[in-house]
């Protein structure tokens, strides 16, 4: 089993470390050819506008989008969730647009928006959730499963083989969310 992590910008190394610590191969994706032969893809946190530009500039946009639409499992965190979302509040620009949800960027405020809490992620209880200038999900299509909520806001979803989280499971020692993703593959 081979996982790819999008490595054009942001917190990709942390994801790679967790996937490798779980005993599976992880390759960094910087160009189209790196996508061949992967069984799942991770879209890390960072800055979604920059990542969106870079996946277009490097010519990977269409392949990533089509593979996800064909069922390539994806784990998207924070900026990665924004890349996947069909709608982004307050802006017309969208990116991969494969996940039928609406996100609000920097939903907890830009400067003071970083914090940690603990919550459930589907069947996983008491998971450490690190939020860094995070979005949250303001609307979901009926076929989307809600995996996590923080206060009244949705912060984790599953739709087909797409997992999207507003927080950073790679910034903790707890690998249960990555295990959930590997099970999907
Ligand atoms: N605020 C970033 C954005 O809008 C996401 C932050 C993150 O990935 N930690 O793209």
Backbone and ligand atoms as CSV (ligand in chain L), in Angstrom:
chain,resi,resn,atom,element,x,y,z
A,1,UNK,N,N,0.845,-1.195,0.000
A,1,UNK,CA,C,0.000,0.000,0.000
A,1,UNK,C,C,0.884,1.250,0.000
A,2,UNK,N,N,0.584,2.182,-0.907
A,2,UNK,CA,C,1.408,3.383,-1.008
A,2,UNK,C,C,0.521,4.626,-0.923
A,3,UNK,N,N,0.845,5.480,0.045
A,3,UNK,CA,C,0.101,6.729,0.205
A,3,UNK,C,C,0.954,7.875,-0.339
A,4,UNK,N,N,0.302,8.852,-0.945
A,4,UNK,CA,C,1.009,10.053,-1.378
A,4,UNK,C,C,0.555,11.225,-0.530
A,5,UNK,N,N,1.494,12.121,-0.192
A,5,UNK,CA,C,1.102,13.335,0.509
A,5,UNK,C,C,1.475,14.516,-0.376
A,6,UNK,N,N,0.514,15.384,-0.630
A,6,UNK,CA,C,0.771,16.572,-1.448
A,6,UNK,C,C,1.825,17.415,-0.738
A,7,UNK,N,N,2.932,17.693,-1.440
A,7,UNK,CA,C,4.083,18.311,-0.771
A,7,UNK,C,C,4.496,19.602,-1.473
A,8,UNK,N,N,3.508,20.406,-1.886
A,8,UNK,CA,C,3.839,21.669,-2.543
A,8,UNK,C,C,3.956,22.809,-1.544
A,9,UNK,N,N,3.344,22.663,-0.382
A,9,UNK,CA,C,3.354,23.719,0.643
A,9,UNK,C,C,2.705,23.154,1.900
A,10,UNK,N,N,3.111,23.669,3.063
A,10,UNK,CA,C,2.394,23.334,4.294
A,10,UNK,C,C,2.980,22.165,5.053
A,11,UNK,N,N,2.138,21.586,5.928
A,11,UNK,CA,C,2.587,20.619,6.936
A,11,UNK,C,C,2.519,19.186,6.422
A,12,UNK,N,N,3.320,18.889,5.385
A,12,UNK,CA,C,3.230,17.531,4.813
A,12,UNK,C,C,4.147,16.534,5.514
A,13,UNK,N,N,5.276,17.030,6.064
A,13,UNK,CA,C,6.250,16.108,6.675
A,13,UNK,C,C,5.636,15.347,7.854
A,14,UNK,N,N,4.825,16.065,8.623
A,14,UNK,CA,C,4.204,15.451,9.799
A,14,UNK,C,C,3.302,14.289,9.391
A,15,UNK,N,N,2.565,14.447,8.301
A,15,UNK,CA,C,1.711,13.349,7.818
A,15,UNK,C,C,2.573,12.164,7.392
A,16,UNK,N,N,3.645,12.494,6.683
A,16,UNK,CA,C,4.513,11.419,6.195
A,16,UNK,C,C,5.070,10.610,7.367
A,17,UNK,N,N,5.503,11.324,8.430
A,17,UNK,CA,C,6.058,10.628,9.599
A,17,UNK,C,C,5.040,9.659,10.201
A,18,UNK,N,N,3.803,10.097,10.315
A,18,UNK,CA,C,2.783,9.226,10.935
A,18,UNK,C,C,2.505,8.022,10.044
A,19,UNK,N,N,2.359,8.251,8.744
A,19,UNK,CA,C,2.062,7.128,7.832
A,19,UNK,C,C,3.209,6.116,7.866
A,20,UNK,N,N,4.445,6.611,7.887
A,20,UNK,CA,C,5.591,5.689,7.926
A,20,UNK,C,C,5.689,4.987,9.277
A,21,UNK,N,N,5.365,5.713,10.341
A,21,UNK,CA,C,5.393,5.079,11.673
A,21,UNK,C,C,4.360,3.953,11.762
A,22,UNK,N,N,3.320,4.038,10.945
A,22,UNK,CA,C,2.312,2.977,10.915
A,22,UNK,C,C,2.742,1.832,9.999
A,23,UNK,N,N,3.950,1.945,9.471
A,23,UNK,CA,C,4.526,0.825,8.722
A,23,UNK,C,C,4.124,0.768,7.261
A,24,UNK,N,N,3.656,1.910,6.705
A,24,UNK,CA,C,3.301,1.891,5.283
A,24,UNK,C,C,4.097,2.963,4.542
A,25,UNK,N,N,4.208,2.779,3.233
A,25,UNK,CA,C,5.010,3.674,2.408
A,25,UNK,C,C,4.290,5.005,2.180
A,26,UNK,N,N,5.063,6.087,2.184
A,26,UNK,CA,C,4.470,7.394,1.889
A,26,UNK,C,C,5.400,8.171,0.961
A,27,UNK,N,N,4.873,8.632,-0.162
A,27,UNK,CA,C,5.695,9.405,-1.095
A,27,UNK,C,C,5.206,10.851,-1.115
A,28,UNK,N,N,6.149,11.765,-1.352
A,28,UNK,CA,C,5.792,13.187,-1.435
A,28,UNK,C,C,5.432,13.525,-2.879
A,29,UNK,N,N,4.324,14.226,-3.030
A,29,UNK,CA,C,3.826,14.528,-4.378
A,29,UNK,C,C,4.107,15.986,-4.723
A,30,UNK,N,N,4.969,16.164,-5.707
A,30,UNK,CA,C,5.327,17.518,-6.150
A,30,UNK,C,C,5.021,17.726,-7.620
A,31,UNK,N,N,4.906,16.651,-8.332
A,31,UNK,CA,C,4.594,16.759,-9.764
A,31,UNK,C,C,3.738,15.577,-10.190
A,32,UNK,N,N,3.129,15.769,-11.339
A,32,UNK,CA,C,2.172,14.800,-11.882
A,32,UNK,C,C,2.653,13.338,-11.787
A,33,UNK,N,N,3.908,13.102,-12.132
A,33,UNK,CA,C,4.356,11.703,-12.189
A,33,UNK,C,C,4.389,11.043,-10.804
A,34,UNK,N,N,4.480,11.862,-9.753
A,34,UNK,CA,C,4.489,11.292,-8.400
A,34,UNK,C,C,3.139,10.657,-8.045
A,35,UNK,N,N,2.105,11.003,-8.809
A,35,UNK,CA,C,0.761,10.491,-8.496
A,35,UNK,C,C,0.556,9.049,-8.944
A,36,UNK,N,N,1.476,8.558,-9.771
A,36,UNK,CA,C,1.201,7.232,-10.323
A,36,UNK,C,C,1.436,6.146,-9.268
A,37,UNK,N,N,0.505,5.243,-9.196
A,37,UNK,CA,C,0.640,4.092,-8.303
A,37,UNK,C,C,0.270,4.333,-6.852
A,38,UNK,N,N,-0.260,5.524,-6.524
A,38,UNK,CA,C,-0.653,5.712,-5.124
A,38,UNK,C,C,-2.059,5.140,-4.876
A,39,UNK,N,N,-2.248,4.677,-3.628
A,39,UNK,CA,C,-3.537,4.071,-3.260
A,39,UNK,C,C,-4.405,5.023,-2.443
A,40,UNK,N,N,-3.813,6.153,-2.047
A,40,UNK,CA,C,-4.554,7.140,-1.279
A,40,UNK,C,C,-3.736,8.417,-1.271
A,41,UNK,N,N,-4.413,9.557,-1.023
A,41,UNK,CA,C,-3.690,10.839,-1.034
A,41,UNK,C,C,-4.055,11.656,0.195
A,42,UNK,N,N,-3.037,12.328,0.737
A,42,UNK,CA,C,-3.259,13.238,1.868
A,42,UNK,C,C,-3.065,14.666,1.385
A,43,UNK,N,N,-4.029,15.521,1.697
A,43,UNK,CA,C,-3.916,16.953,1.397
A,43,UNK,C,C,-3.699,17.654,2.733
A,44,UNK,N,N,-2.511,18.176,2.984
A,44,UNK,CA,C,-2.166,18.682,4.315
A,44,UNK,C,C,-2.673,20.095,4.574
A,45,UNK,N,N,-2.458,20.563,5.794
A,45,UNK,CA,C,-2.750,21.950,6.141
A,45,UNK,C,C,-1.687,22.868,5.572
A,46,UNK,N,N,-1.967,24.149,5.631
A,46,UNK,CA,C,-1.051,25.146,5.084
A,46,UNK,C,C,-1.876,26.345,4.674
A,47,UNK,N,N,-1.723,26.768,3.443
A,47,UNK,CA,C,-2.486,27.919,2.955
A,47,UNK,C,C,-3.178,27.494,1.666
A,48,UNK,N,N,-4.493,27.445,1.726
A,48,UNK,CA,C,-5.232,26.826,0.625
A,48,UNK,C,C,-5.106,27.596,-0.692
A,49,UNK,N,N,-5.034,28.932,-0.613
A,49,UNK,CA,C,-4.930,29.704,-1.857
A,49,UNK,C,C,-3.609,29.378,-2.559
A,50,UNK,N,N,-2.541,29.327,-1.768
A,50,UNK,CA,C,-1.218,29.015,-2.330
A,50,UNK,C,C,-1.203,27.584,-2.868
A,51,UNK,N,N,-1.731,26.661,-2.088
A,51,UNK,CA,C,-1.744,25.263,-2.537
A,51,UNK,C,C,-2.567,25.118,-3.821
A,52,UNK,N,N,-3.698,25.832,-3.870
A,52,UNK,CA,C,-4.560,25.771,-5.049
A,52,UNK,C,C,-3.824,26.281,-6.287
A,53,UNK,N,N,-3.055,27.372,-6.092
A,53,UNK,CA,C,-2.275,27.901,-7.226
A,53,UNK,C,C,-1.212,26.901,-7.653
A,54,UNK,N,N,-0.537,26.303,-6.673
A,54,UNK,CA,C,0.581,25.411,-6.999
A,54,UNK,C,C,0.117,24.122,-7.677
A,55,UNK,N,N,-1.035,23.595,-7.256
A,55,UNK,CA,C,-1.460,22.365,-7.951
A,55,UNK,C,C,-1.908,22.667,-9.391
A,56,UNK,N,N,-2.329,23.894,-9.628
A,56,UNK,CA,C,-2.656,24.274,-11.017
A,56,UNK,C,C,-1.365,24.478,-11.820
A,57,UNK,N,N,-0.447,25.253,-11.234
A,57,UNK,CA,C,0.814,25.580,-11.915
A,57,UNK,C,C,1.624,24.329,-12.273
A,58,UNK,N,N,1.602,23.349,-11.383
A,58,UNK,CA,C,2.392,22.138,-11.622
A,58,UNK,C,C,1.646,21.149,-12.524
A,59,UNK,N,N,0.440,21.514,-12.933
A,59,UNK,CA,C,-0.296,20.659,-13.866
A,59,UNK,C,C,-0.921,19.416,-13.232
A,60,UNK,N,N,-1.053,19.411,-11.885
A,60,UNK,CA,C,-1.587,18.210,-11.213
A,60,UNK,C,C,-3.081,18.290,-10.950
A,61,UNK,N,N,-3.629,19.484,-11.116
A,61,UNK,CA,C,-5.004,19.734,-10.675
A,61,UNK,C,C,-6.001,18.704,-11.238
A,62,UNK,N,N,-6.015,18.561,-12.558
A,62,UNK,CA,C,-7.022,17.692,-13.179
A,62,UNK,C,C,-6.857,16.237,-12.762
A,63,UNK,N,N,-5.602,15.781,-12.694
A,63,UNK,CA,C,-5.394,14.379,-12.325
A,63,UNK,C,C,-5.849,14.133,-10.884
A,64,UNK,N,N,-5.472,15.018,-9.975
A,64,UNK,CA,C,-5.877,14.814,-8.574
A,64,UNK,C,C,-7.407,14.807,-8.478
A,65,UNK,N,N,-8.034,15.785,-9.114
A,65,UNK,CA,C,-9.499,15.877,-9.051
A,65,UNK,C,C,-10.158,14.617,-9.637
A,66,UNK,N,N,-9.688,14.202,-10.805
A,66,UNK,CA,C,-10.312,13.049,-11.448
A,66,UNK,C,C,-10.104,11.771,-10.650
A,67,UNK,N,N,-8.908,11.605,-10.088
A,67,UNK,CA,C,-8.648,10.393,-9.294
A,67,UNK,C,C,-9.552,10.359,-8.057
A,68,UNK,N,N,-9.722,11.500,-7.417
A,68,UNK,CA,C,-10.606,11.537,-6.237
A,68,UNK,C,C,-12.044,11.225,-6.664
A,69,UNK,N,N,-12.466,11.799,-7.779
A,69,UNK,CA,C,-13.833,11.518,-8.256
A,69,UNK,C,C,-14.014,10.047,-8.626
A,70,UNK,N,N,-12.920,9.421,-9.048
A,70,UNK,CA,C,-13.001,7.986,-9.389
A,70,UNK,C,C,-12.906,7.104,-8.150
A,71,UNK,N,N,-12.632,7.709,-6.967
A,71,UNK,CA,C,-12.648,6.925,-5.736
A,71,UNK,C,C,-11.325,6.804,-5.009
A,72,UNK,N,N,-10.298,7.555,-5.437
A,72,UNK,CA,C,-9.034,7.531,-4.690
A,72,UNK,C,C,-9.285,8.044,-3.271
A,73,UNK,N,N,-8.969,7.229,-2.233
A,73,UNK,CA,C,-9.208,7.700,-0.869
A,73,UNK,C,C,-8.377,8.945,-0.557
A,74,UNK,N,N,-8.977,9.877,0.167
A,74,UNK,CA,C,-8.273,11.129,0.488
A,74,UNK,C,C,-8.492,11.495,1.943
A,75,UNK,N,N,-7.399,11.937,2.567
A,75,UNK,CA,C,-7.443,12.501,3.915
A,75,UNK,C,C,-7.032,13.958,3.776
A,76,UNK,N,N,-7.950,14.866,4.079
A,76,UNK,CA,C,-7.685,16.294,3.889
A,76,UNK,C,C,-7.791,17.001,5.229
A,77,UNK,N,N,-6.749,17.771,5.562
A,77,UNK,CA,C,-6.773,18.459,6.845
A,77,UNK,C,C,-6.621,19.964,6.629
A,78,UNK,N,N,-7.492,20.704,7.277
A,78,UNK,CA,C,-7.420,22.166,7.333
A,78,UNK,C,C,-7.380,22.792,5.926
A,79,UNK,N,N,-6.256,23.319,5.458
A,79,UNK,CA,C,-6.228,23.866,4.097
A,79,UNK,C,C,-6.629,22.794,3.079
A,80,UNK,N,N,-6.272,21.556,3.357
A,80,UNK,CA,C,-6.650,20.451,2.462
A,80,UNK,C,C,-8.163,20.308,2.372
A,81,UNK,N,N,-8.839,20.480,3.508
A,81,UNK,CA,C,-10.305,20.444,3.515
A,81,UNK,C,C,-10.871,21.568,2.638
A,82,UNK,N,N,-10.231,22.736,2.726
A,82,UNK,CA,C,-10.689,23.869,1.906
A,82,UNK,C,C,-10.505,23.542,0.419
A,83,UNK,N,N,-9.382,22.901,0.092
A,83,UNK,CA,C,-9.141,22.527,-1.317
A,83,UNK,C,C,-10.218,21.590,-1.851
A,84,UNK,N,N,-10.718,20.728,-0.982
A,84,UNK,CA,C,-11.706,19.731,-1.415
A,84,UNK,C,C,-13.126,20.279,-1.517
A,85,UNK,N,N,-13.416,21.329,-0.773
A,85,UNK,CA,C,-14.815,21.746,-0.593
A,85,UNK,C,C,-15.443,22.320,-1.858
A,86,UNK,N,N,-16.721,21.999,-2.023
A,86,UNK,CA,C,-17.441,22.522,-3.189
A,86,UNK,C,C,-17.695,24.021,-3.093
A,87,UNK,N,N,-17.851,24.506,-1.856
A,87,UNK,CA,C,-18.090,25.950,-1.708
A,87,UNK,C,C,-17.238,26.513,-0.587
A,88,UNK,N,N,-16.720,27.721,-0.819
A,88,UNK,CA,C,-15.944,28.426,0.198
A,88,UNK,C,C,-16.661,29.742,0.452
A,89,UNK,N,N,-17.072,29.954,1.695
A,89,UNK,CA,C,-17.856,31.161,1.996
A,89,UNK,C,C,-17.082,32.422,1.653
A,90,UNK,N,N,-17.775,33.371,1.058
A,90,UNK,CA,C,-17.179,34.685,0.825
A,90,UNK,C,C,-16.222,34.764,-0.351
A,91,UNK,N,N,-16.046,33.691,-1.083
A,91,UNK,CA,C,-15.204,33.786,-2.283
A,91,UNK,C,C,-15.778,32.922,-3.395
A,92,UNK,N,N,-15.557,33.358,-4.614
A,92,UNK,CA,C,-16.063,32.584,-5.749
A,92,UNK,C,C,-15.120,31.470,-6.134
A,93,UNK,N,N,-13.828,31.676,-5.854
A,93,UNK,CA,C,-12.851,30.676,-6.285
A,93,UNK,C,C,-12.995,29.396,-5.470
A,94,UNK,N,N,-13.021,28.273,-6.177
A,94,UNK,CA,C,-13.024,26.972,-5.527
A,94,UNK,C,C,-11.846,26.208,-6.086
A,95,UNK,N,N,-11.558,25.067,-5.482
A,95,UNK,CA,C,-10.400,24.324,-5.954
A,95,UNK,C,C,-10.870,22.953,-6.471
A,96,UNK,N,N,-10.508,21.874,-5.787
A,96,UNK,CA,C,-10.837,20.548,-6.330
A,96,UNK,C,C,-12.342,20.294,-6.345
A,97,UNK,N,N,-13.015,20.805,-5.312
A,97,UNK,CA,C,-14.471,20.829,-5.338
A,97,UNK,C,C,-15.112,19.433,-5.479
A,98,UNK,N,N,-14.571,18.463,-4.768
A,98,UNK,CA,C,-15.104,17.094,-4.843
A,98,UNK,C,C,-15.944,16.721,-3.625
A,99,UNK,N,N,-15.930,17.569,-2.592
A,99,UNK,CA,C,-16.611,17.251,-1.328
A,99,UNK,C,C,-17.794,18.211,-1.166
A,100,UNK,N,N,-19.016,17.661,-1.128
A,100,UNK,CA,C,-20.188,18.545,-1.130
A,100,UNK,C,C,-20.467,19.199,0.232
A,101,UNK,N,N,-19.573,20.095,0.602
A,101,UNK,CA,C,-19.743,20.866,1.847
A,101,UNK,C,C,-19.386,22.317,1.554
A,102,UNK,N,N,-19.810,23.184,2.477
A,102,UNK,CA,C,-19.393,24.590,2.436
A,102,UNK,C,C,-18.478,24.838,3.621
A,103,UNK,N,N,-17.336,25.481,3.387
A,103,UNK,CA,C,-16.434,25.806,4.500
A,103,UNK,C,C,-16.322,27.311,4.658
A,104,UNK,N,N,-16.010,27.669,5.897
A,104,UNK,CA,C,-15.711,29.071,6.183
A,104,UNK,C,C,-14.250,29.113,6.606
A,105,UNK,N,N,-13.442,29.873,5.881
A,105,UNK,CA,C,-12.007,29.941,6.209
A,105,UNK,C,C,-11.775,30.812,7.437
A,106,UNK,N,N,-10.690,30.517,8.140
A,106,UNK,CA,C,-10.297,31.302,9.326
A,106,UNK,C,C,-11.508,31.573,10.223
A,107,UNK,N,N,-12.285,30.538,10.422
A,107,UNK,CA,C,-13.592,30.701,11.043
A,107,UNK,C,C,-13.499,31.067,12.528
A,108,UNK,N,N,-12.346,30.793,13.135
A,108,UNK,CA,C,-12.176,31.115,14.558
A,108,UNK,C,C,-11.395,32.415,14.745
A,109,UNK,N,N,-11.207,33.170,13.666
A,109,UNK,CA,C,-10.413,34.390,13.729
A,109,UNK,C,C,-9.007,34.096,13.238
A,110,UNK,N,N,-8.348,35.092,12.699
A,110,UNK,CA,C,-7.062,34.880,12.063
A,110,UNK,C,C,-5.923,34.757,13.071
A,111,UNK,N,N,-5.871,35.648,14.024
A,111,UNK,CA,C,-4.713,35.704,14.921
A,111,UNK,C,C,-4.884,34.774,16.117
A,112,UNK,N,N,-6.041,34.869,16.771
A,112,UNK,CA,C,-6.230,34.112,18.003
A,112,UNK,C,C,-6.893,32.768,17.723
A,113,UNK,N,N,-6.826,32.372,16.492
A,113,UNK,CA,C,-7.582,31.191,16.093
A,113,UNK,C,C,-6.865,29.871,16.263
A,114,UNK,N,N,-5.815,29.787,17.084
A,114,UNK,CA,C,-5.117,28.519,17.240
A,114,UNK,C,C,-5.298,27.991,18.659
A,115,UNK,N,N,-5.750,26.767,18.762
A,115,UNK,CA,C,-6.018,26.191,20.081
A,115,UNK,C,C,-6.116,24.679,19.957
A,116,UNK,N,N,-6.099,24.016,21.126
A,116,UNK,CA,C,-6.249,22.567,21.116
A,116,UNK,C,C,-7.414,22.167,22.014
A,117,UNK,N,N,-8.128,21.140,21.593
A,117,UNK,CA,C,-9.220,20.629,22.408
A,117,UNK,C,C,-9.248,19.109,22.206
A,118,UNK,N,N,-10.189,18.436,22.827
A,118,UNK,CA,C,-10.307,16.998,22.595
A,118,UNK,C,C,-11.749,16.700,22.224
A,119,UNK,N,N,-11.920,15.756,21.328
A,119,UNK,CA,C,-13.283,15.449,20.919
A,119,UNK,C,C,-13.355,14.110,20.231
A,120,UNK,N,N,-14.568,13.733,19.834
A,120,UNK,CA,C,-14.773,12.456,19.146
A,120,UNK,C,C,-14.628,12.639,17.642
A,121,UNK,N,N,-14.106,11.596,17.018
A,121,UNK,CA,C,-14.010,11.572,15.554
A,121,UNK,C,C,-14.647,10.255,15.124
A,122,UNK,N,N,-15.912,10.289,14.798
A,122,UNK,CA,C,-16.630,9.036,14.550
A,122,UNK,C,C,-16.563,8.167,15.795
A,123,UNK,N,N,-16.057,6.935,15.638
A,123,UNK,CA,C,-15.971,6.019,16.786
A,123,UNK,C,C,-14.773,6.290,17.685
A,124,UNK,N,N,-13.884,7.143,17.252
A,124,UNK,CA,C,-12.681,7.440,18.045
A,124,UNK,C,C,-13.048,8.458,19.126
A,125,UNK,N,N,-12.774,8.088,20.358
A,125,UNK,CA,C,-13.140,8.993,21.465
A,125,UNK,C,C,-11.914,9.741,21.966
A,126,UNK,N,N,-12.133,10.930,22.472
A,126,UNK,CA,C,-11.094,11.691,23.168
A,126,UNK,C,C,-9.853,11.898,22.290
A,127,UNK,N,N,-10.071,12.369,21.085
A,127,UNK,CA,C,-8.953,12.599,20.161
A,127,UNK,C,C,-8.457,14.040,20.341
A,128,UNK,N,N,-7.107,14.232,20.393
A,128,UNK,CA,C,-6.591,15.601,20.526
A,128,UNK,C,C,-6.729,16.374,19.212
A,129,UNK,N,N,-7.417,17.488,19.247
A,129,UNK,CA,C,-7.691,18.253,18.025
A,129,UNK,C,C,-6.974,19.602,18.072
A,130,UNK,N,N,-6.050,19.774,17.160
A,130,UNK,CA,C,-5.266,21.010,17.098
A,130,UNK,C,C,-5.826,21.869,15.965
A,131,UNK,N,N,-6.272,23.062,16.315
A,131,UNK,CA,C,-6.833,23.988,15.320
A,131,UNK,C,C,-5.845,25.130,15.098
A,132,UNK,N,N,-5.500,25.390,13.848
A,132,UNK,CA,C,-4.573,26.484,13.528
A,132,UNK,C,C,-5.191,27.322,12.410
A,133,UNK,N,N,-5.647,28.506,12.766
A,133,UNK,CA,C,-6.359,29.371,11.795
A,133,UNK,C,C,-7.298,28.517,10.940
A,134,UNK,N,N,-8.069,27.743,11.645
A,134,UNK,CA,C,-8.824,26.666,11.001
A,134,UNK,C,C,-10.136,27.148,10.389
A,135,UNK,N,N,-10.584,26.413,9.389
A,135,UNK,CA,C,-11.937,26.615,8.883
A,135,UNK,C,C,-12.916,25.793,9.730
A,136,UNK,N,N,-14.194,25.993,9.565
A,136,UNK,CA,C,-15.149,24.954,9.933
A,136,UNK,C,C,-16.181,24.829,8.822
A,137,UNK,N,N,-16.990,23.786,8.940
A,137,UNK,CA,C,-17.922,23.467,7.869
A,137,UNK,C,C,-19.281,24.036,8.246
A,138,UNK,N,N,-19.845,24.843,7.366
A,138,UNK,CA,C,-21.106,25.507,7.697
A,138,UNK,C,C,-22.318,24.818,7.064
A,139,UNK,N,N,-22.097,23.974,6.074
A,139,UNK,CA,C,-23.226,23.249,5.456
A,139,UNK,C,C,-22.709,21.967,4.823
A,140,UNK,N,N,-23.519,20.921,4.898
A,140,UNK,CA,C,-23.146,19.652,4.259
A,140,UNK,C,C,-24.341,19.124,3.465
A,141,UNK,N,N,-24.049,18.417,2.385
A,141,UNK,CA,C,-25.112,17.726,1.656
A,141,UNK,C,C,-25.594,16.547,2.489
A,142,UNK,N,N,-26.834,16.089,2.264
A,142,UNK,CA,C,-27.383,15.019,3.102
A,142,UNK,C,C,-26.573,13.725,3.077
A,143,UNK,N,N,-25.857,13.463,1.997
A,143,UNK,CA,C,-25.111,12.196,1.915
A,143,UNK,C,C,-23.758,12.240,2.623
A,144,UNK,N,N,-23.415,13.372,3.212
A,144,UNK,CA,C,-22.133,13.504,3.932
A,144,UNK,C,C,-22.335,13.079,5.389
A,145,UNK,N,N,-21.429,12.228,5.905
A,145,UNK,CA,C,-21.480,11.845,7.323
A,145,UNK,C,C,-20.681,12.840,8.154
A,146,UNK,N,N,-21.269,13.278,9.252
A,146,UNK,CA,C,-20.542,14.168,10.160
A,146,UNK,C,C,-19.795,13.313,11.185
A,147,UNK,N,N,-18.472,13.455,11.240
A,147,UNK,CA,C,-17.653,12.657,12.171
A,147,UNK,C,C,-17.302,13.424,13.432
A,148,UNK,N,N,-17.159,14.745,13.326
A,148,UNK,CA,C,-16.732,15.548,14.484
A,148,UNK,C,C,-17.450,16.873,14.509
A,149,UNK,N,N,-17.748,17.258,15.750
A,149,UNK,CA,C,-18.309,18.597,15.959
A,149,UNK,C,C,-17.540,19.264,17.077
A,150,UNK,N,N,-17.400,20.564,16.991
A,150,UNK,CA,C,-16.786,21.324,18.081
A,150,UNK,C,C,-17.751,22.443,18.368
A,151,UNK,N,N,-18.259,22.488,19.604
A,151,UNK,CA,C,-19.398,23.347,19.903
A,151,UNK,C,C,-20.503,23.001,18.898
A,152,UNK,N,N,-21.023,23.972,18.192
A,152,UNK,CA,C,-22.098,23.625,17.264
A,152,UNK,C,C,-21.609,23.449,15.832
A,153,UNK,N,N,-20.302,23.520,15.660
A,153,UNK,CA,C,-19.790,23.524,14.288
A,153,UNK,C,C,-19.229,22.178,13.870
A,154,UNK,N,N,-19.422,21.866,12.610
A,154,UNK,CA,C,-18.897,20.607,12.060
A,154,UNK,C,C,-17.425,20.795,11.724
A,155,UNK,N,N,-16.602,19.865,12.228
A,155,UNK,CA,C,-15.151,19.974,11.980
A,155,UNK,C,C,-14.552,18.683,11.413
A,156,UNK,N,N,-15.400,17.682,11.172
A,156,UNK,CA,C,-14.890,16.458,10.546
A,156,UNK,C,C,-16.007,15.775,9.778
A,157,UNK,N,N,-15.728,15.374,8.541
A,157,UNK,CA,C,-16.757,14.730,7.709
A,157,UNK,C,C,-16.168,13.578,6.908
A,158,UNK,N,N,-17.078,12.706,6.489
A,158,UNK,CA,C,-16.707,11.629,5.566
A,158,UNK,C,C,-17.752,11.599,4.454
A,159,UNK,N,N,-17.269,11.504,3.226
A,159,UNK,CA,C,-18.163,11.380,2.077
A,159,UNK,C,C,-17.518,10.391,1.121
A,160,UNK,N,N,-18.160,9.261,0.896
A,160,UNK,CA,C,-17.540,8.195,0.102
A,160,UNK,C,C,-16.152,7.920,0.675
A,161,UNK,N,N,-15.103,8.061,-0.136
A,161,UNK,CA,C,-13.747,7.781,0.387
A,161,UNK,C,C,-12.982,9.058,0.714
A,162,UNK,N,N,-13.723,10.127,0.972
A,162,UNK,CA,C,-13.063,11.390,1.307
A,162,UNK,C,C,-13.277,11.721,2.780
A,163,UNK,N,N,-12.155,11.925,3.489
A,163,UNK,CA,C,-12.216,12.349,4.882
A,163,UNK,C,C,-11.715,13.788,4.959
A,164,UNK,N,N,-12.471,14.662,5.592
A,164,UNK,CA,C,-12.051,16.063,5.706
A,164,UNK,C,C,-12.136,16.537,7.144
A,165,UNK,N,N,-11.046,17.137,7.625
A,165,UNK,CA,C,-10.996,17.626,9.011
A,165,UNK,C,C,-10.512,19.069,9.051
A,166,UNK,N,N,-11.128,19.857,9.930
A,166,UNK,CA,C,-10.701,21.244,10.102
A,166,UNK,C,C,-9.448,21.329,10.964
A,167,UNK,N,N,-9.195,20.286,11.753
A,167,UNK,CA,C,-8.047,20.307,12.675
A,167,UNK,C,C,-6.901,19.484,12.089
A,168,UNK,N,N,-5.828,19.372,12.868
A,168,UNK,CA,C,-4.576,18.757,12.373
A,168,UNK,C,C,-4.262,17.462,13.117
A,169,UNK,N,N,-4.740,16.320,12.668
A,169,UNK,CA,C,-4.423,15.069,13.372
A,169,UNK,C,C,-2.940,14.698,13.276
A,170,UNK,N,N,-2.227,15.318,12.343
A,170,UNK,CA,C,-0.793,14.996,12.181
A,170,UNK,C,C,0.078,15.731,13.195
A,171,UNK,N,N,-0.515,16.674,13.944
A,171,UNK,CA,C,0.288,17.463,14.887
A,171,UNK,C,C,0.217,16.878,16.295
A,172,UNK,N,N,-0.187,15.623,16.395
A,172,UNK,CA,C,-0.284,14.975,17.695
A,172,UNK,C,C,0.455,13.637,17.622
A,173,UNK,N,N,0.565,12.980,18.750
A,173,UNK,CA,C,1.175,11.648,18.791
A,173,UNK,C,C,0.135,10.566,18.531
A,174,UNK,N,N,-1.101,10.983,18.364
A,174,UNK,CA,C,-2.203,10.028,18.253
A,174,UNK,C,C,-2.454,9.704,16.777
A,175,UNK,N,N,-2.264,8.450,16.405
A,175,UNK,CA,C,-2.348,8.120,14.966
A,175,UNK,C,C,-3.701,7.527,14.561
A,176,UNK,N,N,-4.703,7.618,15.441
A,176,UNK,CA,C,-5.956,6.909,15.141
A,176,UNK,C,C,-6.692,7.435,13.900
A,177,UNK,N,N,-6.584,8.731,13.614
A,177,UNK,CA,C,-7.257,9.247,12.408
A,177,UNK,C,C,-6.542,8.744,11.147
A,178,UNK,N,N,-5.220,8.683,11.199
A,178,UNK,CA,C,-4.479,8.135,10.054
A,178,UNK,C,C,-4.772,6.645,9.873
A,179,UNK,N,N,-4.950,5.942,10.982
A,179,UNK,CA,C,-5.323,4.517,10.882
A,179,UNK,C,C,-6.695,4.383,10.227
A,180,UNK,N,N,-7.604,5.276,10.593
A,180,UNK,CA,C,-8.948,5.273,9.981
A,180,UNK,C,C,-8.814,5.449,8.462
A,181,UNK,N,N,-7.936,6.356,8.053
A,181,UNK,CA,C,-7.717,6.605,6.633
A,181,UNK,C,C,-7.114,5.376,5.947
A,182,UNK,N,N,-6.113,4.759,6.584
A,182,UNK,CA,C,-5.491,3.580,5.959
A,182,UNK,C,C,-6.490,2.440,5.820
A,183,UNK,N,N,-7.416,2.359,6.769
A,183,UNK,CA,C,-8.459,1.305,6.660
A,183,UNK,C,C,-9.374,1.540,5.464
A,184,UNK,N,N,-9.556,2.829,5.116
A,184,UNK,CA,C,-10.416,3.163,3.958
A,184,UNK,C,C,-9.802,2.712,2.633
A,185,UNK,N,N,-8.451,2.610,2.637
A,185,UNK,CA,C,-7.739,2.319,1.382
A,185,UNK,C,C,-7.923,0.851,0.988
L,1,LIG,N1,N,-6.202,29.482,7.128
L,1,LIG,C1,C,-5.683,28.574,6.148
L,1,LIG,C2,C,-6.415,28.728,4.809
L,1,LIG,O1,O,-7.403,29.367,4.734
L,1,LIG,C3,C,-5.756,27.130,6.639
L,1,LIG,C4,C,-4.930,26.977,7.895
L,1,LIG,C5,C,-4.301,25.641,8.080
L,1,LIG,O2,O,-4.247,24.784,7.174
L,1,LIG,N2,N,-3.765,25.437,9.264
L,1,LIG,O3,O,-5.985,28.181,3.843
